[in-house]
Amino acid sequence: MRGLGPIRRGGLPLALLAAAPIACAATPSFDGTLYRGPDVAFRVSPLPASWRRVSDRDAPLVALTEHLLIGTTDRAIVREETIPFDAREARHTVLSARLDGVQMEYDIFILKKDGCVFDLVYVARPDAAKGAGGAAEFERFVLGFHTVGGPG
């Protein structure tokens, strides 16, 4: 499996976060049943009155990492560190975990910058992570990541 590209999160209700294509630096809107973003729109059933909108912009980097690992089991952390990254602090986590019962290796970088959250994630089976240079290619990809400012 190859590394996944950057994923960006906007201020969606947490209940919809996993299902929504994610964007930032745009003006997405959600009126309670209709979400409109720069590249997608979708409708959901009305939200229960007891639910409240929660912005993830202030979530700590560790919590954002945990969001990416929802659904995994048997986690074994190899390394967790806060590192300088693109003129900000980022969270770097390397671990192994089971996803749907399959052992996987993860290399995760999470950066919050300019109102956006960037998730750079490499997920591979252990044999693939060690072979074919996948992890090394991902590291080169991450080292080349820099925000350029402004929308688009």
Contact map, one row per residue, 1 for C-alpha under 8 A:
11100000000000000000000000000000000000000000000000000000000000000000000000000000000000000000000000000000000000000000000000111001000001000000000000000000
11110000000000000000000000000000000000000000000000000000000000000000000000000000000000000000000000000000000000000000000001110000000001000100000000000000
11111000000000000000000000000000000000000000000000000000000000000000000000000000000000000000000000000000000000000000000111110000000001000100000000000000
01111100000000000000000000000000000000000000000000000000000000000000000000000000000000000000000000000000000000000000000111100000000000000000000000000000
00111110000000000000000000000000000000000000000000000000000000000000000000000000000000000000000000000000000000000000001110000000000000000000000000000000
00011111000000000000000000000000000000000000000000000000000000000000000000000000000000000000000000000000000000000000011110000000000000000000000000000000
00001111100000000000011000000000000000000000000000000000000000000000000000000000000000000000000000000000000000000000111100000000000000000000000000000000
00000111110000000000011100000000000000000000000000000000000000000000000000000000000000000000000000000000000000000001111000000000000000000000000000000000
00000011111100000000011100000000000000000000000000000001000000000000000000000000000000000000000000000000000000000001110000000000000000000000000000000000
00000001111100000000011100010000000000000000000000000001100000000000000000000000000000000000000000000000000000000001100000000000000000000000000000000000
00000000111110000000000000000000000000000000000000000111100000000000000000000000000000000000000000000000000000000000000000000000000000000000000000000000
00000000111111011000000000000100000000000000000000001111000000000000000000000000000000000000000000000000000000000000000000000000000000000000000000000000
00000000001111111000000000000000000000000000000000011110000000000000000000000000000000000000000000000000000000000000000000000000000000000000000000000000
00000000000111111100000000000000000000000000000000001111000000000000000000000000000000000000000000000000000000000000000000000000000000000000000000000000
00000000000011111100000000000000000000000000000000000000000000000000000000000000000000000000000000000000000000000000000000000000000000000000000000000000
00000000000111111111000000000000000000000000000000000000000000000000000000000000000000000000000000000000000000000000000000000000000000000000000000000000
00000000000111111111010000000000000000000000000000000000000000000000000000000000000000000000000000000000000000000000000000000000000000000000000000000000
00000000000001111111000000000000000000000000000000000000000000000000000000000000000000000000000000000000000000000000000000000000000000000000000000000000
00000000000000011111100000000000000000000000000000000000000000000000000000000000000000000000000000000000000000000000000000000000000000000000000000000000
00000000000000011111110000000000000000000000000000000000000000000000000000000000000000000000000000000000000000000000000000000000000000000000000000000000
00000000000000000011111000000000000000010000000000000000000000000000000000000000000000000000000000000000000000000000000000000000000000000000000000000000
00000011110000001001111100000000000000000000000000000000000000000000000000000000000000000000000000000000000000000000000000000000000000000000000000000000
00000011110000000000111111010000000011000000000000000000000000000000000000000000000000000000000000000000000000000000000000000000000000000000000000000000
00000001110000000000011111100000000000000000000000000000000000000000000000000000000000000000000000000000000000000011100000000000000000000000000000000000
00000000000000000000001111100000000000000000000000000000000000000000000000000000000000000000000000000000000000000011000000000000000000000000000000000110
00000000000000000000001111110000000011000000000000000000000000000000000000000000000000000000000000000000000000000000000000000000000000000000000000000010
00000000000000000000000111111000000011000000000000000000000000000000000000000000000000000000000000000000000000000000000000000000000000000000000000000000
00000000010000000000001001111100001111000000000000000000000000000000000000000000000000000000000000000000000000000000000000000000000000000000000000000000
00000000000000000000000000111110011110000000000000000000000000000000000000000000000000000000000000000000000000000000000000000000000000000000000000000000
00000000000100000000000000011111111100000000000000000000000000000000000000000000000000000000000000000000000000000000000000000000000000000000000000000000
00000000000000000000000000001111111000000000000000000000000000000000000000000000000000000000000000000000000000000000000000000000000000000000000000000000
00000000000000000000000000000111111000000001011000000000000000000000000000000000000000000000000000000000000000000000000000000000000000000000000000000000
00000000000000000000000000000111111000000011111000000000000000000000000000000000000000000000000000000000000000000000000000000000000000000000000000000000
00000000000000000000000000001111111100001111000000000000000000000000000000000000000000000000000000000000000000000000000000000000000000000000000000000000
00000000000000000000000000011111111110001110000000000000000000000000000000000000000000000000000000000000000000000000000000000000000000000000000000000000
00000000000000000000000000011100011111011100000000000000000000000000000000000000000000000000000000000000000000000000000000000000000000000000000000000000
00000000000000000000001001111000001111111000000000000000000000000000000000000000000000000000000000000000000000000000000000000000000000000000000000000000
00000000000000000000001001110000000111110000000000000000000000000000000000000000000000000000000000000000000000000000000000000000000000000000000000000000
00000000000000000000000000000000000011111000000000000000000000000000000000000000000000000000000000000000000000000000000000000000000000000000000000000000
00000000000000000000100000000000000111111100000000000000000000000000000000000000000000000000000000000000000000000000000000000000000000000000000000000000
00000000000000000000000000000000011110111110000000000000000000000000000000000000000000000000000000000000000000000000000000000000000000000000000000000000
00000000000000000000000000000000011100011111000000000000000000000000000000000000000000000000000000000000000000000000000000000000000000000000000000000000
00000000000000000000000000000000111000001111100000000000000000000000000000000000000000000000000000000000000000000000000000000000000000000000000000000000
00000000000000000000000000000001110000000111110000000000000000000000000000000000000000000000000000000000000000000000000000000000000000000000000000000000
00000000000000000000000000000000100000000011111000000000000000000000000000000000000000000000000000000000000000000000000000000000000000000000000000000000
00000000000000000000000000000001100000000001111100000000000000000000000000000000000000000000000000000000000000000000000000000000000000000000000000000000
00000000000000000000000000000001100000000000111110100000000000000000000000000000000000000000000000000000000000000000000000000000000000000000000000000000
00000000000000000000000000000000000000000000011111100000000000000000000000000000000000000000000000000000000000000000000000000000000000000000000000000000
00000000000000000000000000000000000000000000001111110000000000000000000000000000000000000000000000000000000000000000000000000000000000000000000000000000
00000000000000000000000000000000000000000000000111110000000000000000000000000000000000000000000000000000000000000000000000000000000000000000000000000000
00000000000000000000000000000000000000000000001111111000000000000000000000000000000000000000000000000000000000000000000000000000000000000000000000000000
00000000000010000000000000000000000000000000000011111100000000000000000000000000000000000000000000000000000000000000000000000000000000000000000000000000
00000000000111000000000000000000000000000000000000111110000000000000000000000000000000000000000000000000000000000000000000000000000000000000000000000000
00000000001111000000000000000000000000000000000000011111000000000000000000000000000000000000000000000000000000000000000000000000000000000000000000000000
00000000001111000000000000000000000000000000000000001111110000000000000000000000000000000000000000000000000000000000000000000000000000000000000000000000
00000000111101000000000000000000000000000000000000000111111000000000000000000000000000000000000000000000000000000000000000000000000000000000000000000000
00000000011000000000000000000000000000000000000000000011111000000000000000000000000000000000000000000000000000000011100000000000000000000000000000000000
00000000000000000000000000000000000000000000000000000011111100000000000000000000000000000000000000000000000000000000000000000000000000000000000000000000
00000000000000000000000000000000000000000000000000000001111110110000000000000000000000000000000000000000000000000000000000000000000000000000000000000000
00000000000000000000000000000000000000000000000000000000011111110000000000000000000000000000000000000000000000000000000000000000000000000000000000000000
00000000000000000000000000000000000000000000000000000000001111111000000000000000000000000110000000000000000001110000000000000000000000000000000000000000
00000000000000000000000000000000000000000000000000000000000111111100000000000000000000000010000000000000000000000000000000000000000000000000000000000000
00000000000000000000000000000000000000000000000000000000001111111110000000000000000000000000000000000000000000000000000000000000000000000000000000000000
00000000000000000000000000000000000000000000000000000000001111111111000000000000000000000000000000000000000001000000000000000000000000000000000000000000
00000000000000000000000000000000000000000000000000000000000011111111100000000000000000000010100000000000000101000000000000000000000000000000000000000000
00000000000000000000000000000000000000000000000000000000000001111111110000000000000000000000000000000000000000000000000000000000000000000000000000000000
00000000000000000000000000000000000000000000000000000000000000111111110000000000000000000000000000000000000000000000000000000000000000000000000000000000
00000000000000000000000000000000000000000000000000000000000000011111110000000000000000000000000000000000000000000000000000000000000000000000000000000000
00000000000000000000000000000000000000000000000000000000000000001111111100000000000000000000000000000000000000000000000000000000000000000000000000000000
00000000000000000000000000000000000000000000000000000000000000000111111100000000000000000000000000000000000000000000000000000000000000000000000000000000
00000000000000000000000000000000000000000000000000000000000000000000111110000000000000000000000000110000000000000000000000000000000000000000000000000000
00000000000000000000000000000000000000000000000000000000000000000000111111100000000000000000000011110000000000000000000000000000000000000000000000000000
00000000000000000000000000000000000000000000000000000000000000000000001111100000000000000000000011101000000000000000000000000000000000000000000000000000
00000000000000000000000000000000000000000000000000000000000000000000000111110000000000000000000111000000000000000000000000000000000000000000000000000000
00000000000000000000000000000000000000000000000000000000000000000000000111111000000000000000001111000000000000000000000000000000000000000000000000000000
00000000000000000000000000000000000000000000000000000000000000000000000001111100000000000000001110000000000000000000000000000000000000000000000000000000
00000000000000000000000000000000000000000000000000000000000000000000000000111111000000000000111100000000000000000000000000000000000000000000000000000000
00000000000000000000000000000000000000000000000000000000000000000000000000011111000000000000111100000000000000000000000000000000000000000000000000000000
00000000000000000000000000000000000000000000000000000000000000000000000000001111100000000001111000000000000000000000000000000000000000000000000000000000
00000000000000000000000000000000000000000000000000000000000000000000000000001111110000000011110000000000000000000000000000000000000000000000000000000000
00000000000000000000000000000000000000000000000000000000000000000000000000000011111000000011100000000000000000000000000000000000000000000000000000000000
00000000000000000000000000000000000000000000000000000000000000000000000000000001111100001111000000000000000000000000000000000000000000000000000000000000
00000000000000000000000000000000000000000000000000000000000000000000000000000000111110001111000000000000000000000000000000000000000000000000000000000000
00000000000000000000000000000000000000000000000000000000000000000000000000000000011111111100000000000000000000000000000000000000000000000000000000000000
00000000000000000000000000000000000000000000000000000000000000000000000000000000001111111100000000000000000000100000000000000000000000000000000000000000
00000000000000000000000000000000000000000000000000000000000000000000000000000000000111111000000000000000000000000000000000000000000000000000000011100000
00000000000000000000000000000000000000000000000000000000000000000000000000000000000111111000000000000000000000000000000000000000000000000000000000000000
00000000000000000000000000000000000000000000000000000000000000000000000000000000000111111100000000000000000000111000000000000000000000000000000000000000
00000000000000000000000000000000000000000000000000000000000000000000000000000000011111111110000000000000000000110000000000000000000000000000000000000000
00000000000000000000000000000000000000000000000000000000000010000000000000000000011110011111000000000000000011110000000000000000000000000000000000000000
00000000000000000000000000000000000000000000000000000000000011001000000000000001111000001111100000000000000111100000000000000000000000000000000000000000
00000000000000000000000000000000000000000000000000000000000000000000000000000011111000000111110000000000001111000000000000000000000000000000000000000000
00000000000000000000000000000000000000000000000000000000000000001000000000001111100000000011111000000000011110000000000000000000000000000000000000000000
00000000000000000000000000000000000000000000000000000000000000000000000000001111000000000001111100000000111100000000000000000000000000000000000000000000
00000000000000000000000000000000000000000000000000000000000000000000000000111110000000000000111110000000111000000000000000000000000000000000000000000000
00000000000000000000000000000000000000000000000000000000000000000000000001111100000000000000011111000011110000000000000000000000000000000000000000000000
00000000000000000000000000000000000000000000000000000000000000000000000111110000000000000000001111100011110000000000000000000000000000000000000000000000
00000000000000000000000000000000000000000000000000000000000000000000000111100000000000000000000111111111000000000000000000000000000000000000000000000000
00000000000000000000000000000000000000000000000000000000000000000000001110000000000000000000000011111111000000000000000000000000000000000000000000000000
00000000000000000000000000000000000000000000000000000000000000000000001100000000000000000000000001111100000000000000000000000000000000000000000000000000
00000000000000000000000000000000000000000000000000000000000000000000000010000000000000000000000001111110000000000000000000000000000000000000000000000000
00000000000000000000000000000000000000000000000000000000000000000000000000000000000000000000000001111111000000000000000000001000000000000000000000000000
00000000000000000000000000000000000000000000000000000000000000000000000000000000000000000000000111101111100000000000000000001100000000000000000000000000
00000000000000000000000000000000000000000000000000000000000000000000000000000000000000000000000111100111110000000000000000111100000000000000000000000000
00000000000000000000000000000000000000000000000000000000000000000000000000000000000000000000011110000011111000000000000001111100100000000000000000000000
00000000000000000000000000000000000000000000000000000000000000000000000000000000000000000000111110000001111100000000000011110000000000000000000000000000
00000000000000000000000000000000000000000000000000000000000000000000000000000000000000000001111000000000111110000000000011100000000000000000000000000000
00000000000000000000000000000000000000000000000000000000000000001000000000000000000000000011110000000000011111000000001111000000000000000000000000000000
00000000000000000000000000000000000000000000000000000000000000000000000000000000000000000111100000000000001111100000011110000000000000000000000000000000
00000000000000000000000000000000000000000000000000000000000010011000000000000000000000000111000000000000000111110000111100000000000000000000000000000000
00000000000000000000000000000000000000000000000000000000000010000000000000000000000010011110000000000000000011111000111000000000000000000000000000000000
00000000000000000000000000000000000000000000000000000000000010000000000000000000000000011100000000000000000001111111110000000000000000000000000000000000
00000000000000000000000000000000000000000000000000000000000000000000000000000000000000010000000000000000000000111111110000000000000000000000000000000000
00000000000000000000000000000000000000000000000000000000000000000000000000000000000000000000000000000000000000011111000000000000000000000000000000000000
00000000000000000000000110000000000000000000000000000000100000000000000000000000000000000000000000000000000000011111100000000000000000000000000000000000
00000001110000000000000110000000000000000000000000000000100000000000000000000000000000000000000000000000000000011111110000000000000000000000000000000000
00000011110000000000000100000000000000000000000000000000100000000000000000000000000000000000000000000000000001111011111000000000000000000000000000000000
00000111100000000000000000000000000000000000000000000000000000000000000000000000000000000000000000000000000011111001111100000000000000000000000000000000
00001111000000000000000000000000000000000000000000000000000000000000000000000000000000000000000000000000000111100000111110000000000000000000000000000000
00111110000000000000000000000000000000000000000000000000000000000000000000000000000000000000000000000000000111000000011111000000000000000000010000000000
00111100000000000000000000000000000000000000000000000000000000000000000000000000000000000000000000000000011110000000001111100000000000000000000000000000
01110000000000000000000000000000000000000000000000000000000000000000000000000000000000000000000000000000111100000000000111110000000000100100000000000000
11110000000000000000000000000000000000000000000000000000000000000000000000000000000000000000000000000001111000000000000011111000100000000000000000000000
11100000000000000000000000000000000000000000000000000000000000000000000000000000000000000000000000000001110000000000000001111111100000000000000000000000
10000000000000000000000000000000000000000000000000000000000000000000000000000000000000000000000000000111100000000000000000111111100000000000000000000000
00000000000000000000000000000000000000000000000000000000000000000000000000000000000000000000000000000011100000000000000000011111110000000000000000000000
00000000000000000000000000000000000000000000000000000000000000000000000000000000000000000000000000000000000000000000000000011111111000000000000000000000
10000000000000000000000000000000000000000000000000000000000000000000000000000000000000000000000000000000000000000000000000011111111101000000000000000000
00000000000000000000000000000000000000000000000000000000000000000000000000000000000000000000000000000000100000000000000000111111111111100000000000000000
00000000000000000000000000000000000000000000000000000000000000000000000000000000000000000000000000000000000000000000000000000111111111100000000000000000
00000000000000000000000000000000000000000000000000000000000000000000000000000000000000000000000000000000000000000000000000000011111111000000000000000000
00000000000000000000000000000000000000000000000000000000000000000000000000000000000000000000000000000000000000000000000000000001111111000000000000000000
00000000000000000000000000000000000000000000000000000000000000000000000000000000000000000000000000000000000000000000000000000000111111111000000000000000
11100000000000000000000000000000000000000000000000000000000000000000000000000000000000000000000000000000000000000000000000000001111111111100000000000000
00000000000000000000000000000000000000000000000000000000000000000000000000000000000000000000000000000000000000000000000001000000110011111110000000000000
00000000000000000000000000000000000000000000000000000000000000000000000000000000000000000000000000000000000000000000000000000000000011111111000000000000
00000000000000000000000000000000000000000000000000000000000000000000000000000000000000000000000000000000000000000000000000000000000011111111100000000000
01100000000000000000000000000000000000000000000000000000000000000000000000000000000000000000000000000000000000000000000001000000000001111111110000000000
00000000000000000000000000000000000000000000000000000000000000000000000000000000000000000000000000000000000000000000000000000000000000111111111000000000
00000000000000000000000000000000000000000000000000000000000000000000000000000000000000000000000000000000000000000000000000000000000000011111111100000000
00000000000000000000000000000000000000000000000000000000000000000000000000000000000000000000000000000000000000000000000000000000000000001111111110000000
00000000000000000000000000000000000000000000000000000000000000000000000000000000000000000000000000000000000000000000000100000000000000000111111110000000
00000000000000000000000000000000000000000000000000000000000000000000000000000000000000000000000000000000000000000000000000000000000000000011111110000000
00000000000000000000000000000000000000000000000000000000000000000000000000000000000000000000000000000000000000000000000000000000000000000001111111000000
00000000000000000000000000000000000000000000000000000000000000000000000000000000000001000000000000000000000000000000000000000000000000000000111111100000
00000000000000000000000000000000000000000000000000000000000000000000000000000000000001000000000000000000000000000000000000000000000000000000000111110000
00000000000000000000000000000000000000000000000000000000000000000000000000000000000001000000000000000000000000000000000000000000000000000000000011111000
00000000000000000000000000000000000000000000000000000000000000000000000000000000000000000000000000000000000000000000000000000000000000000000000001111100
00000000000000000000000000000000000000000000000000000000000000000000000000000000000000000000000000000000000000000000000000000000000000000000000000111110
00000000000000000000000010000000000000000000000000000000000000000000000000000000000000000000000000000000000000000000000000000000000000000000000000011111
00000000000000000000000011000000000000000000000000000000000000000000000000000000000000000000000000000000000000000000000000000000000000000000000000001111
00000000000000000000000000000000000000000000000000000000000000000000000000000000000000000000000000000000000000000000000000000000000000000000000000000111
